[in-house]
Amino acid sequence: MMRATTLLLLLAGAALGAASPALATSFEASPVNVEIHAPGATSKVTIKNSGDKPLNTQIRVFRWSQSNGTETLEPTTDVVASPPMVTVDAKSEQLIRLVRVDKRPVAAEETYRIFIDEIPEPGLRKSGQVGIALRYSIPVFVMPQAGGEAQIAWSVEHSGGQAFLTASNTGDRRLKVSDLKLKDASGKLLSLGEGLNGYVLARSTKRWVIPAKAQKLGLSGPVVISARGDDGPFNAQAQASADH
């Protein structure tokens, strides 16, 4: 089992070193997320190579889950990528098919992540250059035929001297959370980061650490949540729980 905490962001690239100039790379993957709507079982991802050299890639699929606020990735064969390895010629692109081979009905939205890794060619490096291996991590959502929606209960929890914002989703669909902010009863405001803050998966729980500097907020009473979701801005109220 692999912890997903360091793997959940869509990576623009991970440098293997930073002391020397790096080899240029022209590797793109799209779309930024994939939806497979039951009873359909397939979708596709495009790998584009705009460079002057062939691009070698490896494609892997992991089941993505959240339990007690912790995110995990596990190898799976329920959804497969075809082909699992591909060389994309210079100035061209390649389609990768994603296939849900699990024949069980989709009761609630299933969640996976597809990793597309560049495999650098060591022989192409020149003296004094450092290769860059790119990775794209793309969420894959297999959606039930009946649709469904997120049902989120927010709370502020205190444990071991730390405070956490917790989102519990009893619904059958994920909630995408961006530009997440907290505001206490006195109007004090805290941002938990601009841009994407993550997903609250179906029938799962996610939590965010509230920085120690924010303890000046009134976290023992009701806190107003504001963020952007799948359908635009939303507001909610988080209830506070006792320290434990």
C-alpha positions as CSV (number, residue, x, y, z in Angstrom):
1,M,0.0,0.0,0.0
2,M,1.3,3.4,-0.9
3,R,0.6,6.6,0.9
4,A,-0.9,9.1,-1.5
5,T,0.1,12.3,0.4
6,T,3.0,13.0,-1.8
7,L,1.4,11.7,-5.0
8,L,-1.9,13.5,-5.2
9,L,-0.9,16.7,-6.9
10,L,-0.7,16.9,-10.7
11,L,3.0,17.1,-11.1
12,A,4.5,19.4,-13.7
13,G,7.8,17.6,-13.2
14,A,10.2,16.3,-10.6
15,A,13.8,17.3,-11.0
16,L,16.4,14.6,-10.5
17,G,18.9,17.3,-9.6
18,A,19.2,21.1,-9.6
19,A,22.8,21.9,-9.8
20,S,23.1,22.0,-13.6
21,P,21.0,23.0,-16.6
22,A,18.3,20.4,-17.4
23,L,17.4,18.7,-20.6
24,A,14.4,20.3,-22.2
25,T,11.3,18.1,-22.3
26,S,7.9,18.5,-24.1
27,F,5.5,16.0,-22.5
28,E,1.8,16.7,-22.0
29,A,-1.1,14.5,-20.9
30,S,-4.8,15.3,-21.1
31,P,-7.5,15.6,-19.9
32,V,-6.7,16.7,-16.3
33,N,-9.4,14.3,-15.0
34,V,-11.2,11.4,-16.5
35,E,-14.9,10.3,-16.1
36,I,-16.3,6.9,-17.1
37,H,-20.1,6.9,-17.0
38,A,-21.7,3.5,-16.3
39,P,-22.8,1.4,-18.1
40,G,-19.9,2.5,-20.2
41,A,-16.6,1.0,-19.3
42,T,-14.0,2.9,-21.3
43,S,-12.3,6.3,-21.7
44,K,-9.1,7.7,-23.0
45,V,-6.1,9.9,-22.2
46,T,-3.9,11.6,-24.8
47,I,-0.1,11.7,-24.4
48,K,1.5,14.5,-26.6
49,N,5.1,14.7,-27.5
50,S,6.0,18.1,-29.0
51,G,9.7,17.5,-28.7
52,D,12.2,16.4,-31.4
53,K,13.0,13.0,-29.8
54,P,10.8,9.9,-29.2
55,L,9.2,9.8,-25.7
56,N,9.1,6.6,-23.6
57,T,6.3,6.4,-21.1
58,Q,4.9,4.0,-18.5
59,I,1.2,4.1,-17.5
60,R,0.0,2.7,-14.2
61,V,-3.4,2.7,-12.5
62,F,-4.0,2.8,-8.7
63,R,-7.2,2.6,-6.7
64,W,-7.5,5.9,-4.8
65,S,-9.3,5.9,-1.4
66,Q,-9.7,7.9,1.8
67,S,-10.1,6.4,5.2
68,N,-10.2,8.3,8.5
69,G,-8.8,11.3,6.7
70,T,-5.9,9.5,5.2
71,E,-5.4,9.0,1.5
72,T,-4.0,5.8,0.0
73,L,-3.1,4.4,-3.4
74,E,-3.2,0.7,-4.1
75,P,-2.3,-1.3,-7.2
76,T,-5.5,-2.5,-9.0
77,T,-6.6,-4.6,-11.9
78,D,-10.2,-3.3,-11.8
79,V,-9.2,-0.5,-14.3
80,V,-6.4,-1.1,-16.7
81,A,-4.5,1.1,-19.2
82,S,-3.8,-0.1,-22.7
83,P,-1.0,-0.1,-23.7
84,P,0.8,0.1,-20.3
85,M,4.0,1.3,-21.9
86,V,4.3,3.3,-25.1
87,T,6.8,5.2,-27.1
88,V,5.4,8.5,-28.6
89,D,7.2,9.6,-31.7
90,A,8.5,13.2,-32.0
91,K,5.9,15.8,-32.9
92,S,3.0,13.3,-32.4
93,E,0.6,12.0,-29.8
94,Q,-0.7,8.6,-28.6
95,L,-4.1,7.6,-27.2
96,I,-4.2,5.5,-24.1
97,R,-7.4,3.5,-23.4
98,L,-8.7,3.1,-19.9
99,V,-10.9,0.1,-19.4
100,R,-13.0,-0.8,-16.3
101,V,-12.7,-4.6,-16.4
102,D,-14.5,-5.2,-13.1
103,K,-18.0,-6.4,-14.1
104,R,-19.7,-5.6,-10.8
105,P,-22.3,-2.8,-11.0
106,V,-21.1,0.6,-9.9
107,A,-23.0,1.3,-6.7
108,A,-21.1,4.5,-5.7
109,E,-18.5,6.5,-7.6
110,E,-15.2,4.6,-7.8
111,T,-12.0,6.6,-7.8
112,Y,-8.6,5.8,-9.3
113,R,-5.4,7.6,-10.3
114,I,-3.5,7.0,-13.5
115,F,0.2,7.8,-13.4
116,I,2.0,8.6,-16.6
117,D,5.8,8.6,-16.1
118,E,8.4,9.6,-18.6
119,I,11.3,7.2,-18.9
120,P,14.3,9.2,-19.7
121,E,16.9,8.0,-22.2
122,P,20.3,8.1,-20.3
123,G,22.2,8.1,-23.5
124,L,20.7,11.4,-24.6
125,R,22.1,13.4,-21.7
126,K,25.1,15.6,-22.3
127,S,27.9,16.3,-19.9
128,G,26.8,18.8,-17.3
129,Q,23.1,18.3,-17.9
130,V,20.6,16.7,-15.5
131,G,17.6,14.7,-16.9
132,I,14.1,15.6,-15.8
133,A,11.5,12.8,-15.3
134,L,8.0,14.0,-15.6
135,R,5.0,12.4,-14.0
136,Y,1.3,13.2,-14.5
137,S,-1.1,12.0,-11.9
138,I,-4.7,12.1,-13.3
139,P,-7.8,11.3,-11.3
140,V,-10.2,8.8,-12.8
141,F,-13.9,8.7,-11.7
142,V,-16.1,5.8,-12.6
143,M,-19.6,7.1,-12.1
144,P,-22.8,5.1,-11.4
145,Q,-25.6,5.2,-13.9
146,A,-28.0,6.8,-11.4
147,G,-25.6,9.8,-10.9
148,G,-25.6,10.8,-7.3
149,E,-24.2,13.8,-5.4
150,A,-21.9,14.7,-2.6
151,Q,-23.4,15.1,0.9
152,I,-20.8,16.8,3.1
153,A,-20.8,17.4,6.8
154,W,-18.0,19.8,7.9
155,S,-16.4,19.9,11.4
156,V,-13.4,21.4,13.2
157,E,-11.7,18.7,15.3
158,H,-9.0,19.1,18.0
159,S,-6.6,16.3,18.7
160,G,-3.2,16.1,20.3
161,G,-2.8,19.9,20.3
162,Q,-3.6,20.2,16.7
163,A,-6.8,21.4,14.9
164,F,-8.2,19.9,11.7
165,L,-10.9,20.8,9.3
166,T,-12.8,17.5,8.4
167,A,-15.2,16.9,5.6
168,S,-17.3,13.7,5.8
169,N,-19.0,12.7,2.6
170,T,-22.0,10.3,2.9
171,G,-22.9,10.8,-0.7
172,D,-22.2,8.8,-3.8
173,R,-20.1,11.4,-5.6
174,R,-16.9,13.3,-4.9
175,L,-16.6,17.0,-4.1
176,K,-13.7,18.9,-5.6
177,V,-12.5,21.7,-3.2
178,S,-10.6,24.8,-4.3
179,D,-9.7,28.1,-2.6
180,L,-10.7,26.8,0.8
181,K,-11.2,29.4,3.6
182,L,-12.4,29.5,7.2
183,K,-14.0,32.4,9.0
184,D,-14.8,32.5,12.7
185,A,-17.7,34.3,14.4
186,S,-15.7,37.5,14.8
187,G,-14.9,37.6,11.1
188,K,-11.3,36.5,11.2
189,L,-10.3,34.7,8.0
190,L,-7.9,32.0,7.2
191,S,-7.0,30.6,3.8
192,L,-6.0,27.0,3.5
193,G,-4.4,27.7,0.1
194,E,-5.4,29.0,-3.3
195,G,-6.1,26.7,-6.2
196,L,-7.0,23.0,-5.7
197,N,-7.2,21.8,-2.1
198,G,-8.1,18.3,-3.0
199,Y,-11.2,16.0,-3.3
200,V,-13.6,14.6,-0.7
201,L,-14.3,11.2,-2.2
202,A,-17.6,9.4,-2.2
203,R,-18.5,7.8,1.1
204,S,-15.2,9.0,2.5
205,T,-13.6,11.5,4.9
206,K,-10.9,14.0,4.2
207,R,-9.2,16.4,6.6
208,W,-6.9,19.4,6.4
209,V,-4.5,20.5,9.1
210,I,-5.2,24.0,10.4
211,P,-1.8,25.7,10.9
212,A,-0.8,26.6,14.4
213,K,-0.7,30.3,13.5
214,A,-4.4,30.1,13.0
215,Q,-5.2,29.0,16.5
216,K,-6.1,32.7,17.1
217,L,-9.2,31.9,15.2
218,G,-12.3,31.1,17.3
219,L,-12.2,27.4,16.6
220,S,-14.3,26.4,19.6
221,G,-17.5,27.7,18.0
222,P,-19.1,27.6,14.6
223,V,-16.8,28.3,11.7
224,V,-18.0,29.3,8.2
225,I,-16.5,27.4,5.3
226,S,-16.2,29.0,1.9
227,A,-14.7,27.4,-1.2
228,R,-15.2,26.5,-4.9
229,G,-16.8,23.2,-5.7
230,D,-17.6,21.3,-8.9
231,D,-20.6,23.6,-9.5
232,G,-19.1,27.0,-8.3
233,P,-18.7,28.8,-5.0
234,F,-20.3,27.4,-1.9
235,N,-20.6,28.2,1.8
236,A,-21.1,25.8,4.7
237,Q,-20.8,25.8,8.5
238,A,-18.4,23.6,10.4
239,Q,-19.3,22.4,13.9
240,A,-16.5,22.3,16.5
241,S,-15.7,19.1,18.5
242,A,-14.0,18.8,21.8
243,D,-10.3,18.0,22.2
244,H,-9.4,14.3,22.5
